[in-house]
Amino acid sequence: MSETMIHPAAVVEPGAEIGEGCQIGPFCHVGPQVRLAPGVTLKSHVVVTGASEIGEGTLIFPFACIGEIPQDLKYRGEETRLVIGARNRIREHVTMNTGTEGGGGVTRVGDDGLFMAGCHVAHDVQIGDRVIVVNNAALAGHCVLEDDVIIGGLSGVHQFVRIGRGAIIGAVTMVTNDVIPYGLVQGPRGYLDGLNLVGLKRRGVPRADITALRAAFQMLAQGEGAFQDRARRLGEETTSDYVRRIVDFVTAHSDRSYLTPGQG
């Protein structure tokens, strides 16, 4: 690993923990409670503050602001944290806030994510691995994004919404309800418009599972009874682990209702 380098024009406050091989560029500001794991790079003009942990190999671009207090009027200065995993790419003007006491106290980002310019991750958001948030998209407080989710540019996700594994949100979409795993949501007021088939194929999901997912979607879209009842019947019939993820997601507790097929 390369030698740790801190530019003389950077400010690293006493108490900050800087791992081996970190690169801190000019005009960066690193607060006293920050922990940078080995190999983190702050290019220039980056602010990392609060009780923030940045995982190994993460690269943060100019004018990102990481670890500031929540944009929540209920916040009263309590000690909360931001935890970011390894090998993330955080582009220009991204903002990520710490948690709130009422939301568990921790905003958490997994590994290998890409957060494009101008996107926002609010308080108490929980993000899995390999998530992509495209330019100027915003995640409101308490959202949950499971692994392999893609959020299109200029989109907004309402607070407390859950987005299941492998789902994709089209550009300029407002998401106000939970999204099933592998779902495709698009439109100014987002509606469930199918499955993320491109993403499934890219990840090498077996054809039999894709066929099972197609059949499951049709049952959820057109079957008899309420949406939750259809999901429970699906769980009794399926042998696909991928379909089982959808069933488990739909039948789990949620603070929001679900986007059903064709629902705006």
Salt bridges, closest charged atoms under 4 A:
GLU13 OE2 - HIS29 NE2 2.58
GLU17 OE1 - ARG35 NE 3.57
GLU53 OE2 - ARG35 NH1 3.82
GLU53 OE2 - ARG81 NH1 3.08
ASP72 OD1 - LYS74 NZ 3.16
ASP72 OD2 - HIS123 NE2 3.50
GLU92 OE2 - ARG91 NH2 3.02
ASP112 OD1 - ARG87 NE 2.76
ASP124 OD2 - HIS123 ND1 3.09
ASP124 OD2 - HIS142 ND1 3.77
ASP147 OD2 - ARG130 NH2 3.88
ASP148 OD1 - ARG130 NE 2.72
ASP148 OD2 - ARG165 NE 3.87
ASP178 OD2 - ARG162 NE 3.23
ASP229 OD1 - ARG232 NH2 2.82
ASP248 OD1 - ARG244 NH1 3.71
ASP255 OD1 - HIS253 NE2 3.58
